[in-house]
Each structure stands twice: as structure tokens, then as C-alpha cells.
Amino acid sequence: MLTTSVNTDYNNDLHDWGAIEHQIKYIAEAGFSHTQWIHDWEGEYMYSKSEMLQARDVLKHYGLHAHSIHATEGGFRGKIVNGKRIPSVRERCSRIRKDYTNPNEYLREAGVDLLKNRIDLCTHIGARVMVLHMQLPFGMFARSTDDMEDYYRQVYKSFDEIQGYAKMAGVKIALENLLFTPLEYQIDKFERIFSRYDEEFVGLCYDSGHASIMCQDNYYLFLEKYHDRLYATHLQDTDSIEPEKLDDDIAVEKADAHRPPFTGVLDWDRVAYWVARSPLELPADFEIGLKYGSEFDSVQEEMDMLRDTHEKAVRFHQMVLAKKEG
């Protein structure tokens, strides 16, 4: 059976149930069978049980299945440049009050509560994977290996505390490959976490757009190294970026285009090859932005863009199935 999945916030991440339901309705009408719940992927918002039930019932009403969710790590990491907020991930963000990596135990425990809240959301809507950025303050890492080890001690403490909770819920955590962060720190993250925790708890979320920007020599590096732990995807396409601009956060953010696959630099046959050899439960999740944050000119334009994305999702699923059978 062909299944397809796209993010619930293809046009906006407004904290407005009307806007959320609008997008879910149109996702279903475009033909998608599944979705990744990404609303509130950033910030310290805690879902109440009644809201989790509302999310469940809205999805059910439109016949959509929750495939995964994108969890938040607390707070808003960013700065405003020319009216646009640019992620600021090189250093710790002191404004975050719920941060599972924080050296302050109260804030760390609050961050654990936030992660458990999103595991509960998975349970209520039927998702089996929770995507987590696990941002790395690599500027701090570069200055002090002691601070880097302190950071990981807090991460281990938090993951130790949620491991049993997640396993009991039947939810796996998928750590995403990142924008901005140099590859050596990203690989170190995956090596540390995957060697410490088993495959029933934590794996990889492959963001193809991030990889096309940060993995200049091999867009498929994370897939090749960790395909046996691939539990989620953020499939999107970009035009990549010139290597000399990788230190320019504004340019990197702009390059992260979130266009549907088959529109940029990535070789989707190669992506399908590795997805087919992974334990990922299909469908693979698309993470796209259609006129993100702007209004569509008409309902027809919105549906045309969504249906085009759905056709690309079907095409990709067919490629994966062919690789599995070949």
C-alpha cells in the first residue's frame, strides 16, 4: 500500500487551532495518508491532555494518521536580523527555562518534563517517533572541552531519565542532523548517543535539506553511516550553498529552502536506496514550506501546490519500494 506523509505546518506554525485544522484538512484533501505533527516544535509550550485529545480527534476526523512528531527543546534560540529571526545555536541560550541540557538542575528537570509532555502527545495521537534537534553549542565546545563534557553529562542524565518513559510509551527518539553545526560535532553527537543508548530508544532523523547544505562533500553522509538507526525523515530539497558561506548564519538559514523533493540538488534515487535499507516504517515524512508564513493567492493555488507535493511523495515511496524489491 502506498502511503505518504507531510508536515502539519506546511504553511505556518501559528498557535491557532483554526490555522492548524485548516492545514490538516487540506493535507488530507491533497491525498496524504499520514502527517508529522510539527506545530510547537520550538518554545516552551506544554500541551494539556485535552489539547492532545483534540489533536487526536482532528486527525481522525480528516482520516489522517500521525506518523511522528517534532518535539521542542524549550525556548526560542535566535536573533532578529532584518525583521527575520535567525537561529542562534553557537552558544547556550540563557533565556530558556526548560532545557534538558542545562547545568542548572531545576531547568534541566523542567526540560525533561517538556520532553515527556511530547512523548505523551505521541501516545495520544498515535505517533511512534519523536524528532529532536539536540542543538549543540559548538562555539562553547570549541573553547572548552570541559564545558563540552559537562554538556553531555547533562544530556546523558536527561536521556537516562526519559529512556524508560519513552520505551514504555513505545516511542523512539530520532535525533536530527543540524544546520550551522560543523560536521565533526554532529558526528561526535551521534557516535556518543548511539554507543550509549540502544536502537529501541534513539536513532536518526535524516533532514535532507540540512545535509545538502552542511555535508558539502557527501549529502548522504548521515544516511550511509547511520541508516540502520533511521527512524524518521525530513525530506526536502535545496540548491545547497557555496562552501565559503557556511559561517554566515543568515545565508545558511536562507538556503534551507524546504522545497519538495526533485526540485534541487539531491539525488533522490540515492536517498531511496538508503531509506529502503533502513528500519524506517514508511511513509517517509516530507518537511516542506509552501509560501511559508505568507498567504496563498487562492485555495486553488494552495491545493495545486499540495497535490504536486503529494505526487512527489508517491513517486518517492514507489522508488523506495522498488529498492526494497530489487
Contacts in CASP RR format, 6 or more apart in sequence:
PFRMAT RR
TARGET T0000
AUTHOR 0000-0000-0000
METHOD contacts of the structure
MODEL  1
MLTTSVNTDYNNDLHDWGAIEHQIKYIAEAGFSHTQWIHDWEGEYMYSKS
EMLQARDVLKHYGLHAHSIHATEGGFRGKIVNGKRIPSVRERCSRIRKDY
TNPNEYLREAGVDLLKNRIDLCTHIGARVMVLHMQLPFGMFARSTDDMED
YYRQVYKSFDEIQGYAKMAGVKIALENLLFTPLEYQIDKFERIFSRYDEE
FVGLCYDSGHASIMCQDNYYLFLEKYHDRLYATHLQDTDSIEPEKLDDDI
AVEKADAHRPPFTGVLDWDRVAYWVARSPLELPADFEIGLKYGSEFDSVQ
EEMDMLRDTHEKAVRFHQMVLAKKEG
2 314 0 8 1.000
2 317 0 8 1.000
2 318 0 8 1.000
2 321 0 8 1.000
3 33 0 8 1.000
3 34 0 8 1.000
3 282 0 8 1.000
3 283 0 8 1.000
3 317 0 8 1.000
4 31 0 8 1.000
4 32 0 8 1.000
4 33 0 8 1.000
4 34 0 8 1.000
4 283 0 8 1.000
4 286 0 8 1.000
4 310 0 8 1.000
4 313 0 8 1.000
4 314 0 8 1.000
4 317 0 8 1.000
5 32 0 8 1.000
5 33 0 8 1.000
5 34 0 8 1.000
5 35 0 8 1.000
5 36 0 8 1.000
5 67 0 8 1.000
5 68 0 8 1.000
5 283 0 8 1.000
5 284 0 8 1.000
5 285 0 8 1.000
5 286 0 8 1.000
5 313 0 8 1.000
6 27 0 8 1.000
6 32 0 8 1.000
6 35 0 8 1.000
6 36 0 8 1.000
6 285 0 8 1.000
6 286 0 8 1.000
6 287 0 8 1.000
6 288 0 8 1.000
6 306 0 8 1.000
6 309 0 8 1.000
6 310 0 8 1.000
6 313 0 8 1.000
7 35 0 8 1.000
7 36 0 8 1.000
7 38 0 8 1.000
7 70 0 8 1.000
7 234 0 8 1.000
7 285 0 8 1.000
7 286 0 8 1.000
7 287 0 8 1.000
7 288 0 8 1.000
7 289 0 8 1.000
8 20 0 8 1.000
8 23 0 8 1.000
8 24 0 8 1.000
8 27 0 8 1.000
8 35 0 8 1.000
8 36 0 8 1.000
8 37 0 8 1.000
8 38 0 8 1.000
8 39 0 8 1.000
9 23 0 8 1.000
9 38 0 8 1.000
9 39 0 8 1.000
9 41 0 8 1.000
10 23 0 8 1.000
10 27 0 8 1.000
10 288 0 8 1.000
10 289 0 8 1.000
10 290 0 8 1.000
10 292 0 8 1.000
10 306 0 8 1.000
10 309 0 8 1.000
11 23 0 8 1.000
11 289 0 8 1.000
11 290 0 8 1.000
11 291 0 8 1.000
11 292 0 8 1.000
11 293 0 8 1.000
11 296 0 8 1.000
11 302 0 8 1.000
12 19 0 8 1.000
12 23 0 8 1.000
12 292 0 8 1.000
12 293 0 8 1.000
13 38 0 8 1.000
13 39 0 8 1.000
13 40 0 8 1.000
13 41 0 8 1.000
13 42 0 8 1.000
14 20 0 8 1.000
15 39 0 8 1.000
15 40 0 8 1.000
15 45 0 8 1.000
17 54 0 8 1.000
17 58 0 8 1.000
20 39 0 8 1.000
20 58 0 8 1.000
21 58 0 8 1.000
24 35 0 8 1.000
24 58 0 8 1.000
24 59 0 8 1.000
24 62 0 8 1.000
24 64 0 8 1.000
25 62 0 8 1.000
26 302 0 8 1.000
26 303 0 8 1.000
26 306 0 8 1.000
27 35 0 8 1.000
27 62 0 8 1.000
27 64 0 8 1.000
27 306 0 8 1.000
28 62 0 8 1.000
28 63 0 8 1.000
28 64 0 8 1.000
29 303 0 8 1.000
29 306 0 8 1.000
30 303 0 8 1.000
30 306 0 8 1.000
30 307 0 8 1.000
30 309 0 8 1.000
30 310 0 8 1.000
31 307 0 8 1.000
31 310 0 8 1.000
32 64 0 8 1.000
32 310 0 8 1.000
32 313 0 8 1.000
33 64 0 8 1.000
33 65 0 8 1.000
33 283 0 8 1.000
34 64 0 8 1.000
34 65 0 8 1.000
34 66 0 8 1.000
34 67 0 8 1.000
34 283 0 8 1.000
34 285 0 8 1.000
35 59 0 8 1.000
35 64 0 8 1.000
35 65 0 8 1.000
35 66 0 8 1.000
35 67 0 8 1.000
36 66 0 8 1.000
36 67 0 8 1.000
36 68 0 8 1.000
36 69 0 8 1.000
36 70 0 8 1.000
36 127 0 8 1.000
36 131 0 8 1.000
36 232 0 8 1.000
36 285 0 8 1.000
36 287 0 8 1.000
37 55 0 8 1.000
37 66 0 8 1.000
37 68 0 8 1.000
37 69 0 8 1.000
37 70 0 8 1.000
37 121 0 8 1.000
37 125 0 8 1.000
37 127 0 8 1.000
38 69 0 8 1.000
38 70 0 8 1.000
38 287 0 8 1.000
40 47 0 8 1.000
40 72 0 8 1.000
41 70 0 8 1.000
41 71 0 8 1.000
41 72 0 8 1.000
42 72 0 8 1.000
42 73 0 8 1.000
42 74 0 8 1.000
42 75 0 8 1.000
42 76 0 8 1.000
42 77 0 8 1.000
43 72 0 8 1.000
43 74 0 8 1.000
43 75 0 8 1.000
43 76 0 8 1.000
44 72 0 8 1.000
44 74 0 8 1.000
44 75 0 8 1.000
44 96 0 8 1.000
44 97 0 8 1.000
44 98 0 8 1.000
44 114 0 8 1.000
45 72 0 8 1.000
46 113 0 8 1.000
46 114 0 8 1.000
46 117 0 8 1.000
47 55 0 8 1.000
47 117 0 8 1.000
47 118 0 8 1.000
47 120 0 8 1.000
47 121 0 8 1.000
49 120 0 8 1.000
49 124 0 8 1.000
52 120 0 8 1.000
52 121 0 8 1.000
52 124 0 8 1.000
52 125 0 8 1.000
53 124 0 8 1.000
55 66 0 8 1.000
55 121 0 8 1.000
55 124 0 8 1.000
55 125 0 8 1.000
56 66 0 8 1.000
56 124 0 8 1.000
56 125 0 8 1.000
56 126 0 8 1.000
59 65 0 8 1.000
59 66 0 8 1.000
59 125 0 8 1.000
65 126 0 8 1.000
66 122 0 8 1.000
66 125 0 8 1.000
66 126 0 8 1.000
66 127 0 8 1.000
67 127 0 8 1.000
67 128 0 8 1.000
67 129 0 8 1.000
67 281 0 8 1.000
67 283 0 8 1.000
67 285 0 8 1.000
68 122 0 8 1.000
68 127 0 8 1.000
68 128 0 8 1.000
68 129 0 8 1.000
68 130 0 8 1.000
68 131 0 8 1.000
68 174 0 8 1.000
68 232 0 8 1.000
68 285 0 8 1.000
69 118 0 8 1.000
69 121 0 8 1.000
69 122 0 8 1.000
69 125 0 8 1.000
69 127 0 8 1.000
69 129 0 8 1.000
69 130 0 8 1.000
69 131 0 8 1.000
70 130 0 8 1.000
70 131 0 8 1.000
71 114 0 8 1.000
71 115 0 8 1.000
71 118 0 8 1.000
71 130 0 8 1.000
71 131 0 8 1.000
71 132 0 8 1.000
72 114 0 8 1.000
72 118 0 8 1.000
73 96 0 8 1.000
73 99 0 8 1.000
73 100 0 8 1.000
73 101 0 8 1.000
73 111 0 8 1.000
73 114 0 8 1.000
73 132 0 8 1.000
73 133 0 8 1.000
73 134 0 8 1.000
73 135 0 8 1.000
74 96 0 8 1.000
74 97 0 8 1.000
74 98 0 8 1.000
74 99 0 8 1.000
74 111 0 8 1.000
74 114 0 8 1.000
75 93 0 8 1.000
75 95 0 8 1.000
75 96 0 8 1.000
75 97 0 8 1.000
75 98 0 8 1.000
75 99 0 8 1.000
76 85 0 8 1.000
76 95 0 8 1.000
77 87 0 8 1.000
77 88 0 8 1.000
77 89 0 8 1.000
77 93 0 8 1.000
77 96 0 8 1.000
77 135 0 8 1.000
78 85 0 8 1.000
78 86 0 8 1.000
78 87 0 8 1.000
78 88 0 8 1.000
78 89 0 8 1.000
78 93 0 8 1.000
79 85 0 8 1.000
79 86 0 8 1.000
79 88 0 8 1.000
80 86 0 8 1.000
81 250 0 8 1.000
84 253 0 8 1.000
86 249 0 8 1.000
86 250 0 8 1.000
86 253 0 8 1.000
87 179 0 8 1.000
87 180 0 8 1.000
87 249 0 8 1.000
87 253 0 8 1.000
88 249 0 8 1.000
89 135 0 8 1.000
89 136 0 8 1.000
89 137 0 8 1.000
89 138 0 8 1.000
89 178 0 8 1.000
89 180 0 8 1.000
89 181 0 8 1.000
90 137 0 8 1.000
90 138 0 8 1.000
90 139 0 8 1.000
90 140 0 8 1.000
90 180 0 8 1.000
91 137 0 8 1.000
91 139 0 8 1.000
91 140 0 8 1.000
92 102 0 8 1.000
92 137 0 8 1.000
92 140 0 8 1.000
93 99 0 8 1.000
96 102 0 8 1.000
96 107 0 8 1.000
97 107 0 8 1.000
97 110 0 8 1.000
98 107 0 8 1.000
98 110 0 8 1.000
98 111 0 8 1.000
98 113 0 8 1.000
98 114 0 8 1.000
99 107 0 8 1.000
99 108 0 8 1.000
99 110 0 8 1.000
99 111 0 8 1.000
100 108 0 8 1.000
100 111 0 8 1.000
100 112 0 8 1.000
100 114 0 8 1.000
100 115 0 8 1.000
100 154 0 8 1.000
100 155 0 8 1.000
100 158 0 8 1.000
101 108 0 8 1.000
101 151 0 8 1.000
101 154 0 8 1.000
101 155 0 8 1.000
101 158 0 8 1.000
102 108 0 8 1.000
102 111 0 8 1.000
102 154 0 8 1.000
103 150 0 8 1.000
103 154 0 8 1.000
108 154 0 8 1.000
108 157 0 8 1.000
108 158 0 8 1.000
111 158 0 8 1.000
112 158 0 8 1.000
112 161 0 8 1.000
112 162 0 8 1.000
115 130 0 8 1.000
115 132 0 8 1.000
115 158 0 8 1.000
115 162 0 8 1.000
116 162 0 8 1.000
116 165 0 8 1.000
118 130 0 8 1.000
119 130 0 8 1.000
119 162 0 8 1.000
119 165 0 8 1.000
119 166 0 8 1.000
119 169 0 8 1.000
119 171 0 8 1.000
120 169 0 8 1.000
121 127 0 8 1.000
122 128 0 8 1.000
122 129 0 8 1.000
122 130 0 8 1.000
122 169 0 8 1.000
122 171 0 8 1.000
123 169 0 8 1.000
123 170 0 8 1.000
123 171 0 8 1.000
127 171 0 8 1.000
128 170 0 8 1.000
128 171 0 8 1.000
128 172 0 8 1.000
128 281 0 8 1.000
129 171 0 8 1.000
129 172 0 8 1.000
129 173 0 8 1.000
129 174 0 8 1.000
129 205 0 8 1.000
129 231 0 8 1.000
129 232 0 8 1.000
130 166 0 8 1.000
130 171 0 8 1.000
130 172 0 8 1.000
130 173 0 8 1.000
130 174 0 8 1.000
131 173 0 8 1.000
131 174 0 8 1.000
131 175 0 8 1.000
131 176 0 8 1.000
131 205 0 8 1.000
131 232 0 8 1.000
131 234 0 8 1.000
132 173 0 8 1.000
132 174 0 8 1.000
132 175 0 8 1.000
132 176 0 8 1.000
132 205 0 8 1.000
133 175 0 8 1.000
133 176 0 8 1.000
133 178 0 8 1.000
134 155 0 8 1.000
134 175 0 8 1.000
134 176 0 8 1.000
134 189 0 8 1.000
134 193 0 8 1.000
135 178 0 8 1.000
135 181 0 8 1.000
136 151 0 8 1.000
136 178 0 8 1.000
136 181 0 8 1.000
136 185 0 8 1.000
136 186 0 8 1.000
136 189 0 8 1.000
137 151 0 8 1.000
138 181 0 8 1.000
138 182 0 8 1.000
138 185 0 8 1.000
140 147 0 8 1.000
140 148 0 8 1.000
140 151 0 8 1.000
141 147 0 8 1.000
141 148 0 8 1.000
141 151 0 8 1.000
141 185 0 8 1.000
152 192 0 8 1.000
155 193 0 8 1.000
156 196 0 8 1.000
159 193 0 8 1.000
159 196 0 8 1.000
159 197 0 8 1.000
159 201 0 8 1.000
159 202 0 8 1.000
163 197 0 8 1.000
163 201 0 8 1.000
164 201 0 8 1.000
166 172 0 8 1.000
166 173 0 8 1.000
166 201 0 8 1.000
167 200 0 8 1.000
167 201 0 8 1.000
172 200 0 8 1.000
172 201 0 8 1.000
172 202 0 8 1.000
172 203 0 8 1.000
172 231 0 8 1.000
173 201 0 8 1.000
173 202 0 8 1.000
173 203 0 8 1.000
174 202 0 8 1.000
174 203 0 8 1.000
174 204 0 8 1.000
174 205 0 8 1.000
174 230 0 8 1.000
174 231 0 8 1.000
174 232 0 8 1.000
175 189 0 8 1.000
175 190 0 8 1.000
175 193 0 8 1.000
175 202 0 8 1.000
175 203 0 8 1.000
175 204 0 8 1.000
175 205 0 8 1.000
176 204 0 8 1.000
176 205 0 8 1.000
176 206 0 8 1.000
176 207 0 8 1.000
176 210 0 8 1.000
176 234 0 8 1.000
177 186 0 8 1.000
177 204 0 8 1.000
177 205 0 8 1.000
177 206 0 8 1.000
177 207 0 8 1.000
177 210 0 8 1.000
177 211 0 8 1.000
177 214 0 8 1.000
177 215 0 8 1.000
177 222 0 8 1.000
178 186 0 8 1.000
178 207 0 8 1.000
178 210 0 8 1.000
178 214 0 8 1.000
179 210 0 8 1.000
179 213 0 8 1.000
179 214 0 8 1.000
179 252 0 8 1.000
179 253 0 8 1.000
179 256 0 8 1.000
180 214 0 8 1.000
180 249 0 8 1.000
180 252 0 8 1.000
181 214 0 8 1.000
182 214 0 8 1.000
183 214 0 8 1.000
183 215 0 8 1.000
183 221 0 8 1.000
186 214 0 8 1.000
186 222 0 8 1.000
187 225 0 8 1.000
190 204 0 8 1.000
190 222 0 8 1.000
190 225 0 8 1.000
190 226 0 8 1.000
193 202 0 8 1.000
193 203 0 8 1.000
194 202 0 8 1.000
194 203 0 8 1.000
194 226 0 8 1.000
194 229 0 8 1.000
199 228 0 8 1.000
199 229 0 8 1.000
199 279 0 8 1.000
202 229 0 8 1.000
203 226 0 8 1.000
203 229 0 8 1.000
203 230 0 8 1.000
203 231 0 8 1.000
204 222 0 8 1.000
204 226 0 8 1.000
204 227 0 8 1.000
204 229 0 8 1.000
204 230 0 8 1.000
204 231 0 8 1.000
204 232 0 8 1.000
205 230 0 8 1.000
205 231 0 8 1.000
205 232 0 8 1.000
205 233 0 8 1.000
205 234 0 8 1.000
206 222 0 8 1.000
206 223 0 8 1.000
206 230 0 8 1.000
206 232 0 8 1.000
206 233 0 8 1.000
206 234 0 8 1.000
207 233 0 8 1.000
207 234 0 8 1.000
207 236 0 8 1.000
207 287 0 8 1.000
208 219 0 8 1.000
208 233 0 8 1.000
208 234 0 8 1.000
208 235 0 8 1.000
208 236 0 8 1.000
208 237 0 8 1.000
208 261 0 8 1.000
208 266 0 8 1.000
208 271 0 8 1.000
209 234 0 8 1.000
209 236 0 8 1.000
209 237 0 8 1.000
209 238 0 8 1.000
209 256 0 8 1.000
209 257 0 8 1.000
209 258 0 8 1.000
209 266 0 8 1.000
210 234 0 8 1.000
210 256 0 8 1.000
211 219 0 8 1.000
211 220 0 8 1.000
211 221 0 8 1.000
211 222 0 8 1.000
211 223 0 8 1.000
212 219 0 8 1.000
212 237 0 8 1.000
212 238 0 8 1.000
212 240 0 8 1.000
212 264 0 8 1.000
212 265 0 8 1.000
212 266 0 8 1.000
213 238 0 8 1.000
213 240 0 8 1.000
213 241 0 8 1.000
213 246 0 8 1.000
213 252 0 8 1.000
213 255 0 8 1.000
213 256 0 8 1.000
214 246 0 8 1.000
215 221 0 8 1.000
215 222 0 8 1.000
216 240 0 8 1.000
216 243 0 8 1.000
216 246 0 8 1.000
218 224 0 8 1.000
219 240 0 8 1.000
219 265 0 8 1.000
219 266 0 8 1.000
219 267 0 8 1.000
220 267 0 8 1.000
220 270 0 8 1.000
220 271 0 8 1.000
220 274 0 8 1.000
223 230 0 8 1.000
223 271 0 8 1.000
223 274 0 8 1.000
223 275 0 8 1.000
223 278 0 8 1.000
224 274 0 8 1.000
227 274 0 8 1.000
227 275 0 8 1.000
227 277 0 8 1.000
227 278 0 8 1.000
228 278 0 8 1.000
228 279 0 8 1.000
229 279 0 8 1.000
230 274 0 8 1.000
230 275 0 8 1.000
230 278 0 8 1.000
230 279 0 8 1.000
230 280 0 8 1.000
231 279 0 8 1.000
231 280 0 8 1.000
231 281 0 8 1.000
232 280 0 8 1.000
232 285 0 8 1.000
233 275 0 8 1.000
233 280 0 8 1.000
233 284 0 8 1.000
233 285 0 8 1.000
233 287 0 8 1.000
234 285 0 8 1.000
234 286 0 8 1.000
234 287 0 8 1.000
235 261 0 8 1.000
235 271 0 8 1.000
235 284 0 8 1.000
235 285 0 8 1.000
235 286 0 8 1.000
235 287 0 8 1.000
235 316 0 8 1.000
236 257 0 8 1.000
236 258 0 8 1.000
236 259 0 8 1.000
236 260 0 8 1.000
236 261 0 8 1.000
236 286 0 8 1.000
236 287 0 8 1.000
236 288 0 8 1.000
236 289 0 8 1.000
237 257 0 8 1.000
237 259 0 8 1.000
237 260 0 8 1.000
237 261 0 8 1.000
237 262 0 8 1.000
237 263 0 8 1.000
237 264 0 8 1.000
237 265 0 8 1.000
237 266 0 8 1.000
238 255 0 8 1.000
238 256 0 8 1.000
238 257 0 8 1.000
238 258 0 8 1.000
238 259 0 8 1.000
238 264 0 8 1.000
238 265 0 8 1.000
238 266 0 8 1.000
239 255 0 8 1.000
239 257 0 8 1.000
239 264 0 8 1.000
239 265 0 8 1.000
240 255 0 8 1.000
240 265 0 8 1.000
241 251 0 8 1.000
241 252 0 8 1.000
241 255 0 8 1.000
245 251 0 8 1.000
245 252 0 8 1.000
245 255 0 8 1.000
246 252 0 8 1.000
258 287 0 8 1.000
258 288 0 8 1.000
258 289 0 8 1.000
258 292 0 8 1.000
259 288 0 8 1.000
259 289 0 8 1.000
260 286 0 8 1.000
260 288 0 8 1.000
260 308 0 8 1.000
260 309 0 8 1.000
260 312 0 8 1.000
261 268 0 8 1.000
261 271 0 8 1.000
261 286 0 8 1.000
261 312 0 8 1.000
261 316 0 8 1.000
262 268 0 8 1.000
262 312 0 8 1.000
262 315 0 8 1.000
268 316 0 8 1.000
268 319 0 8 1.000
269 319 0 8 1.000
271 316 0 8 1.000
272 316 0 8 1.000
272 319 0 8 1.000
272 320 0 8 1.000
272 322 0 8 1.000
272 323 0 8 1.000
273 323 0 8 1.000
275 284 0 8 1.000
275 320 0 8 1.000
275 323 0 8 1.000
276 320 0 8 1.000
276 321 0 8 1.000
276 323 0 8 1.000
276 324 0 8 1.000
277 323 0 8 1.000
282 317 0 8 1.000
282 320 0 8 1.000
283 313 0 8 1.000
283 317 0 8 1.000
284 316 0 8 1.000
284 317 0 8 1.000
284 320 0 8 1.000
286 309 0 8 1.000
286 312 0 8 1.000
286 313 0 8 1.000
288 309 0 8 1.000
290 296 0 8 1.000
290 302 0 8 1.000
290 305 0 8 1.000
290 306 0 8 1.000
290 309 0 8 1.000
291 305 0 8 1.000
296 302 0 8 1.000
296 305 0 8 1.000
END
